[in-house]
Amino acid sequence: MLPRTRYAKSGDVHIAYQVIGEGPIDLVLVPGFISNVELLWDWPPLAHLLNRLAGFSRLILFDKRGTGLSDRIGGVAPLEQRMDDVRAVMDAVGSERAALFGISEGGAMSTLFAATYPDRTRALVLYGTYASYTEWVLSSDKLAAFIAEIESSWGTGTSLRHFAPDAAGDRAFRDWWARFERLGASPQAVIDLTRMNLEIDTRAILPTIRVPTLIIHRAGDVRVAVEAGRYQAAHIPGATYVELPGRDHIVWVGDGDAAIDAVERFLTGSVAAVEPDRVLATVMFTDIVESTRRAGDLGDREWSQLLDRHRALARREFARFRGREVQSTGDGFLVTFDGPARAIRCAEGVRNAVRPLGLDLRIGLHTGEIVVAGNDISGIAVHLAARVAGAARAGEVLVSSTVKDLVAGSGIRFADRGSHALKGFEGEMRLYGVESGAAPAA
């Protein structure tokens, strides 16, 4: 009997999911670039691996927004929205803490979730994943040819040669793969997703992951170079790395049981402690331009009233975009967010809200690991965000390259502000100004 497909609400989007198994570990399978939770069970080798996972876990399957049985959306959702879909599904099934099993393209959102929500992540498992698409999957100069192939042959099974060359001659599997293409995503969705993936680079967040991590990669993987797996293993603290023979990227082609053996051994024996006080966050500093001069011009009473209006408008935007106010700095704020795109939209909202008061703000954003101690935060990410804010022009929202790399697909546009030497950062950091009106409303 197949698992029942249900729907969880993530914002305004319905996410299709299934639950199977009654094991002691909740295991969320974060799929590759396309999926269809009902079609997965139609191919026996894949159904076998899923049943194996369900044998030692409560297995939670879902289709990412825009794919499979989940709601279709215009364009492609940014990484943090897709990360929210994981949380929405976990909430729907009553899972407080789960292991995440990210496959291929699902690795980026899995690593971001694990770094942002270590208290909800029991462990992280990555198979055939990468931190930079252009570095280890598809370079930008090959994009046009790949898109042309999608345009001309998506839905025929032709793409199988890019993922599992050893199975490309199997007529039955190729026919199933053709259905998987058609029922997984439309050609335009695949093209949009590929373009967005070209912009994603999560290398900067790998050292912030503090949960037990297993990385599995096949030595000859034709889709994602094995160096991608080795890089992640070298940069995620304490990660376990398992390299398997084979060249097929698809886990259920070839010796899929070897990968599941590694997952089972890792999860059933993993009892390492999580450090929930160290999390990934986007840190925002705001500052009123020429506040000292304005205060002198207005006098204490009028300046105090103006600051009160400024704070009220800013806090309205913080609440709207899930910002956590850490402290008011007199004429500015220190705020954290669990997603960089939300932080940018909030920054623009705050800046625009206070302009009618005759105030210009400098706002700086950086994403990195912070240490949470009660209501206070610390860490190099906090210092860097302050430095970025200090480099901002009047009325500008300025972000680090780390923030820019994590918001691909959000529709946010940037102007390159060049490289800057920031105190506390080795070398130079490239900074980007958010173009006015580039951050759509929530």
Legacy VTK file of the C-alpha trace (Angstrom):
# vtk DataFile Version 3.0
C-alpha trace
ASCII
DATASET POLYDATA
POINTS 442 float
0.000 0.000 0.000
1.408 3.378 -1.033
1.744 6.227 1.474
-1.034 8.809 1.408
-0.159 12.167 -0.140
-1.094 15.155 2.017
-0.439 18.903 1.834
1.314 21.297 4.193
0.911 25.074 3.915
4.139 27.066 3.561
3.111 30.695 3.318
0.607 30.707 0.457
2.008 27.567 -1.182
0.783 23.976 -0.733
3.601 21.429 -0.359
2.847 17.779 -1.151
4.300 15.262 1.302
4.128 11.643 2.413
5.120 9.822 5.604
6.076 6.161 5.816
7.705 4.078 8.527
7.652 4.142 12.325
11.348 4.219 13.201
12.724 6.261 16.105
14.408 8.812 13.797
12.512 11.357 11.731
14.257 11.516 8.340
13.320 14.214 5.809
14.347 13.356 2.251
15.129 16.611 0.434
14.956 15.707 -3.276
17.081 16.760 -6.217
15.988 19.327 -8.771
12.683 17.574 -9.584
10.538 14.959 -7.882
7.044 13.512 -7.690
6.254 11.711 -4.433
3.724 9.361 -6.011
5.753 8.493 -9.101
8.782 7.594 -6.949
7.066 4.370 -5.916
6.540 3.221 -9.529
10.195 2.294 -10.082
11.070 -0.847 -8.038
14.783 -0.070 -7.350
13.824 3.344 -6.009
10.903 1.987 -3.993
13.321 -0.571 -2.502
15.672 2.156 -1.242
12.804 4.214 0.149
11.483 1.186 2.022
14.962 0.574 3.405
15.089 4.135 4.752
11.603 3.704 6.234
12.811 0.522 7.926
14.881 2.470 10.471
13.155 5.894 10.388
9.911 7.731 10.012
10.597 8.795 6.433
9.155 12.134 5.326
9.035 12.762 1.569
7.976 15.985 -0.139
7.980 17.782 -3.478
9.627 21.191 -3.476
7.439 24.126 -4.482
7.107 24.345 -8.250
7.754 20.613 -8.743
5.842 17.346 -8.582
2.499 17.562 -6.797
3.256 20.805 -4.967
1.877 24.141 -6.160
3.333 25.542 -9.324
4.717 29.044 -8.873
5.843 31.810 -11.168
9.614 31.554 -11.595
11.768 29.863 -8.953
11.620 30.375 -5.210
14.801 31.571 -3.485
16.739 29.171 -1.294
15.374 30.431 2.010
11.734 30.025 0.912
12.425 26.451 -0.124
14.163 25.947 3.220
10.931 27.149 4.865
9.083 24.375 3.039
11.138 21.811 4.974
10.112 23.444 8.226
6.451 23.608 7.156
6.383 19.890 6.363
8.111 19.052 9.661
5.538 21.130 11.520
2.673 19.441 9.653
3.811 15.958 10.709
4.703 16.986 14.259
8.447 16.558 13.863
10.383 18.686 16.352
13.787 17.409 15.230
14.778 15.411 12.166
17.735 14.217 10.173
17.907 15.778 6.712
18.934 13.694 3.701
19.749 16.126 0.894
20.223 14.675 -2.573
21.976 16.590 -5.369
20.292 20.004 -5.740
18.572 19.421 -2.390
21.932 19.744 -0.670
22.014 23.554 -0.680
18.699 23.970 1.133
19.599 21.130 3.510
22.896 22.736 4.538
21.227 26.119 4.935
18.498 24.574 7.137
21.016 22.688 9.278
23.100 25.814 9.834
20.083 28.031 10.548
18.082 25.590 12.691
20.564 23.299 14.475
18.038 22.750 17.262
15.679 21.120 14.745
18.350 19.158 12.878
19.376 15.813 14.350
21.898 15.148 11.608
22.717 16.075 8.018
23.284 13.567 5.219
24.358 14.731 1.763
24.504 12.560 -1.355
25.962 13.839 -4.629
25.668 17.454 -3.505
27.666 20.622 -4.118
28.232 24.061 -2.621
28.831 25.830 -5.961
26.921 24.833 -9.097
29.249 26.570 -11.537
32.340 25.101 -9.888
31.325 21.428 -9.833
28.188 20.887 -11.964
27.663 23.146 -14.956
29.801 26.133 -15.876
28.077 29.234 -17.219
29.593 28.747 -20.682
27.713 25.430 -21.017
24.348 26.839 -19.940
23.083 27.697 -23.432
23.630 24.163 -24.728
21.917 22.611 -21.699
18.914 24.939 -22.044
18.649 24.170 -25.746
18.490 20.460 -24.926
15.784 21.042 -22.334
13.778 23.105 -24.822
13.982 20.460 -27.529
13.692 17.172 -25.646
12.409 17.546 -22.082
9.918 14.801 -21.341
11.512 12.245 -23.663
14.066 10.838 -21.219
17.031 12.224 -23.157
18.452 13.957 -20.073
19.104 10.554 -18.469
22.563 10.423 -20.031
23.571 13.410 -17.889
22.539 11.660 -14.681
22.898 7.903 -15.147
24.815 6.876 -18.282
24.885 3.242 -17.196
21.083 3.167 -17.342
20.632 5.209 -20.524
20.324 2.037 -22.629
17.611 0.530 -20.424
14.403 1.184 -22.394
12.062 0.581 -19.458
13.986 2.904 -17.189
14.278 5.558 -19.862
10.493 5.449 -20.362
9.981 5.852 -16.604
12.513 8.695 -16.525
10.619 10.443 -19.358
7.463 10.332 -17.196
9.516 11.530 -14.227
10.617 14.539 -16.274
7.072 15.388 -17.391
5.472 14.903 -13.973
8.372 16.412 -12.051
8.503 19.876 -13.607
7.761 21.798 -16.788
10.592 22.645 -19.211
10.503 26.314 -18.181
10.666 25.417 -14.484
13.778 23.331 -15.165
15.377 26.188 -17.119
14.553 28.718 -14.385
15.919 26.395 -11.718
19.137 25.839 -13.653
19.680 29.584 -14.079
19.114 30.147 -10.374
21.481 27.346 -9.403
24.230 29.079 -11.375
24.050 31.913 -8.850
24.034 29.837 -5.642
27.227 29.479 -3.674
26.958 28.101 -0.124
30.679 27.584 0.481
30.782 30.375 3.055
28.224 28.686 5.326
29.774 25.203 5.429
32.034 25.966 8.444
28.970 27.120 10.403
27.284 23.701 10.340
27.408 22.202 13.847
25.344 19.035 13.482
26.633 15.512 12.773
27.185 15.343 9.021
27.681 12.488 6.554
28.722 13.154 2.962
28.426 10.427 0.328
29.725 10.822 -3.200
30.500 8.462 -6.069
34.049 8.741 -7.329
33.109 9.029 -11.007
29.845 10.984 -10.656
29.147 12.358 -14.150
26.840 15.137 -12.996
28.509 16.495 -9.848
32.296 16.206 -9.726
33.604 14.201 -6.786
35.665 17.221 -5.745
32.369 18.804 -4.643
31.855 16.120 -2.035
35.470 16.236 -0.911
35.293 20.018 -0.547
32.207 19.840 1.665
33.796 17.127 3.803
36.871 19.289 4.291
34.904 22.405 5.265
32.042 21.097 7.437
33.462 20.604 10.945
33.693 16.934 11.922
32.012 15.650 8.755
32.223 11.963 7.861
33.021 11.301 4.200
32.198 8.123 2.299
33.346 7.799 -1.315
31.733 5.013 -3.302
32.654 3.554 -6.694
30.503 4.297 -9.711
29.714 7.083 -12.148
25.919 7.324 -12.009
24.653 10.386 -10.170
21.234 8.886 -9.435
21.475 7.013 -6.150
19.105 4.201 -7.131
21.100 3.362 -10.268
23.994 1.033 -9.505
24.701 -0.064 -5.945
22.225 2.131 -4.140
22.235 -0.208 -1.143
25.839 0.768 -0.401
24.736 4.403 0.058
21.789 3.419 2.252
24.063 1.149 4.313
26.240 4.188 5.057
23.194 6.300 5.960
21.787 3.642 8.285
25.102 3.117 10.074
25.561 6.841 10.506
22.065 7.705 11.740
21.409 4.784 14.020
24.755 5.240 15.737
24.818 9.043 15.761
24.420 10.552 19.215
26.665 13.612 18.889
25.389 16.701 20.652
24.061 19.735 18.831
25.262 23.219 19.702
22.008 25.218 19.365
23.713 28.383 20.612
25.733 28.628 17.387
23.511 29.301 14.386
23.617 30.772 10.901
21.868 34.134 10.691
21.722 37.270 8.584
22.769 40.221 10.716
21.535 43.732 9.964
22.855 47.037 11.304
21.019 50.311 10.659
22.274 53.810 11.338
20.806 57.283 10.802
23.012 59.414 8.571
24.296 62.618 10.241
22.285 61.914 13.393
24.466 64.168 15.562
23.897 67.178 13.307
20.149 66.495 13.094
19.886 66.201 16.863
21.662 69.536 17.261
19.402 71.236 14.726
16.169 69.933 16.257
16.934 70.019 19.942
16.530 67.227 22.464
12.738 67.116 22.619
12.009 67.119 18.873
14.885 64.720 18.200
13.578 62.310 20.849
10.092 62.392 19.290
11.558 61.803 15.839
13.544 58.819 17.112
10.389 57.346 18.667
8.581 57.540 15.300
11.626 56.060 13.565
11.727 53.129 16.011
8.004 52.432 15.683
8.175 52.310 11.877
11.308 50.154 11.922
9.814 47.666 14.399
6.735 47.323 12.239
8.979 46.151 9.406
10.958 43.817 11.714
7.719 42.079 12.710
6.615 41.838 9.088
9.799 40.064 7.989
10.455 37.899 11.080
13.395 39.981 12.259
14.590 39.569 15.841
15.603 42.868 17.391
18.738 42.298 19.445
19.232 45.872 20.540
18.533 49.486 19.725
21.782 51.377 19.300
20.324 54.827 19.946
19.945 55.956 16.361
19.908 52.497 14.823
19.257 48.801 15.336
20.969 45.420 15.447
18.578 42.785 14.093
18.933 39.132 13.022
16.983 37.157 10.430
16.695 33.477 9.556
16.859 34.238 5.831
18.924 36.755 3.812
16.194 37.659 1.306
13.817 38.490 4.148
16.541 40.625 5.697
17.036 42.592 2.463
13.307 43.166 2.037
13.079 44.321 5.630
16.026 46.666 5.159
14.368 48.292 2.157
11.086 48.472 4.056
12.709 50.246 7.006
14.653 52.650 4.799
11.568 53.591 2.774
9.313 53.858 5.838
11.457 56.486 7.565
12.211 58.631 4.518
9.008 60.705 4.945
10.424 61.646 8.364
13.361 63.282 6.590
15.752 60.522 7.705
18.337 58.695 5.587
19.689 55.362 6.791
22.847 53.388 6.147
22.090 49.656 6.364
24.551 46.764 6.214
23.868 43.026 6.000
26.088 39.972 6.369
25.255 36.274 6.743
27.414 34.118 8.984
27.632 32.148 12.190
26.620 33.919 15.391
26.756 32.867 19.028
23.477 33.345 20.896
23.642 33.944 24.652
20.219 34.801 26.012
19.070 37.939 24.222
22.579 38.862 23.120
24.615 37.732 20.102
28.302 37.789 19.268
30.747 36.469 16.693
32.686 37.630 13.671
29.485 37.829 11.575
28.204 40.566 13.878
31.402 42.574 13.501
31.421 42.157 9.727
27.805 43.299 9.426
28.755 46.442 11.346
31.707 47.004 8.998
29.470 46.561 5.941
27.018 49.110 7.372
29.906 51.501 7.916
30.812 51.252 4.238
27.253 51.990 3.042
26.334 55.256 1.400
23.518 57.441 2.671
20.194 55.764 1.879
21.890 52.535 0.755
21.299 48.901 1.684
24.747 47.303 1.332
25.314 43.538 1.549
28.283 41.195 1.610
28.958 38.746 -1.218
27.781 35.942 1.087
24.316 37.491 1.285
24.162 38.024 -2.474
25.141 34.403 -3.189
22.320 33.062 -1.002
19.391 34.985 -2.524
19.488 33.652 -6.087
15.962 33.361 -7.476
14.569 36.095 -5.217
14.397 38.737 -7.967
16.618 41.038 -5.917
19.076 43.005 -8.054
22.448 44.336 -6.998
25.022 46.910 -8.044
28.646 45.880 -7.579
30.361 48.201 -5.101
33.783 46.595 -5.500
36.130 44.970 -2.992
36.672 46.445 0.458
39.152 45.732 3.226
37.005 45.151 6.318
38.511 44.935 9.769
38.213 41.354 11.056
38.058 39.829 7.551
41.169 38.380 5.944
41.751 39.873 2.537
39.008 41.892 0.852
35.271 41.336 0.716
33.159 42.224 -2.301
30.159 44.353 -1.409
26.916 44.950 -3.327
24.304 47.682 -3.115
20.678 46.599 -3.347
19.135 48.377 -6.304
16.176 50.575 -5.333
12.884 48.728 -5.626
14.709 45.431 -6.225
13.191 43.676 -3.231
9.529 42.721 -3.851
7.044 42.966 -1.011
6.508 39.941 1.259
LINES 1 443
442 0 1 2 3 4 5 6 7 8 9 10 11 12 13 14 15 16 17 18 19 20 21 22 23 24 25 26 27 28 29 30 31 32 33 34 35 36 37 38 39 40 41 42 43 44 45 46 47 48 49 50 51 52 53 54 55 56 57 58 59 60 61 62 63 64 65 66 67 68 69 70 71 72 73 74 75 76 77 78 79 80 81 82 83 84 85 86 87 88 89 90 91 92 93 94 95 96 97 98 99 100 101 102 103 104 105 106 107 108 109 110 111 112 113 114 115 116 117 118 119 120 121 122 123 124 125 126 127 128 129 130 131 132 133 134 135 136 137 138 139 140 141 142 143 144 145 146 147 148 149 150 151 152 153 154 155 156 157 158 159 160 161 162 163 164 165 166 167 168 169 170 171 172 173 174 175 176 177 178 179 180 181 182 183 184 185 186 187 188 189 190 191 192 193 194 195 196 197 198 199 200 201 202 203 204 205 206 207 208 209 210 211 212 213 214 215 216 217 218 219 220 221 222 223 224 225 226 227 228 229 230 231 232 233 234 235 236 237 238 239 240 241 242 243 244 245 246 247 248 249 250 251 252 253 254 255 256 257 258 259 260 261 262 263 264 265 266 267 268 269 270 271 272 273 274 275 276 277 278 279 280 281 282 283 284 285 286 287 288 289 290 291 292 293 294 295 296 297 298 299 300 301 302 303 304 305 306 307 308 309 310 311 312 313 314 315 316 317 318 319 320 321 322 323 324 325 326 327 328 329 330 331 332 333 334 335 336 337 338 339 340 341 342 343 344 345 346 347 348 349 350 351 352 353 354 355 356 357 358 359 360 361 362 363 364 365 366 367 368 369 370 371 372 373 374 375 376 377 378 379 380 381 382 383 384 385 386 387 388 389 390 391 392 393 394 395 396 397 398 399 400 401 402 403 404 405 406 407 408 409 410 411 412 413 414 415 416 417 418 419 420 421 422 423 424 425 426 427 428 429 430 431 432 433 434 435 436 437 438 439 440 441
